[in-house]
């Protein structure tokens, strides 16, 4: 079973004790590709170092809404030209924690959309408690390649995202008892979803409270398989091909 980890943060200090071991285990456990996502200057640099070191790790570069005040367009633009950068992001809006002023979040988000379109790169969207605002800003520009990472909307919002031709990515949240995502999992077309861990965050059941890692993608796959009534290998295959094509990675396996 080939697996594509479409969103992780292996550069974070949570992985300092065993990063190399985790990455080696990922390769041995069928994870063919991983996208390590930068969210500010230091994590962008760290993501690029990982991408340089490991042939199956690629990078995304962007500024998270929490870090909007330190956004540097020219820095992101320069780093996006690295041969293993496959997306701009994660970028977007976060009205749950509101660690940056709303107007600044919107301005920085819009600028990164423009940059992604200028560089012909896909966008990885962070959207927390900001569905309408994210959609409104994106709709101004109509970027062709967009994924709503760690999707948290309802079916109605999912349908609006899908009607734009965009993608939805599922995390371990689908395994949570109080998750409202089952109906979204059921209706998303098989060619329009990814899987991810967002590790070290969002550990799936039965590992909640522990550090997450890409090795736990199997729990996400198994839950989606249960909800959709399809074999796990089929879920893994669909998400693998969807993510590979979205990020423009040629299958070398």
Secondary structure, 3 states (H helix, E strand, C coil): CCEEEEEECCCCHHHCCCHHHHHHHHHHCCEEEEEEECCCHHHHHHHHHHHHHCCCEEEEECCCHHHHHHCCHHHHHHHCCCCCEEEEEEEEEECCCCCCCHHHHHHHHHHHHHHHHHHCCEEEEEEECCHHHHHHHHHHHCCCCEEECCCCCCHHHHHHHHHCCCEEEECHHHHCCCCCCHHHHHHCCCCCEEECCCECCCCCCCCCCCCCCHHHHHHHHHHHHHHHCCCHHHHHHHHHHHHHHHCCCCCCC
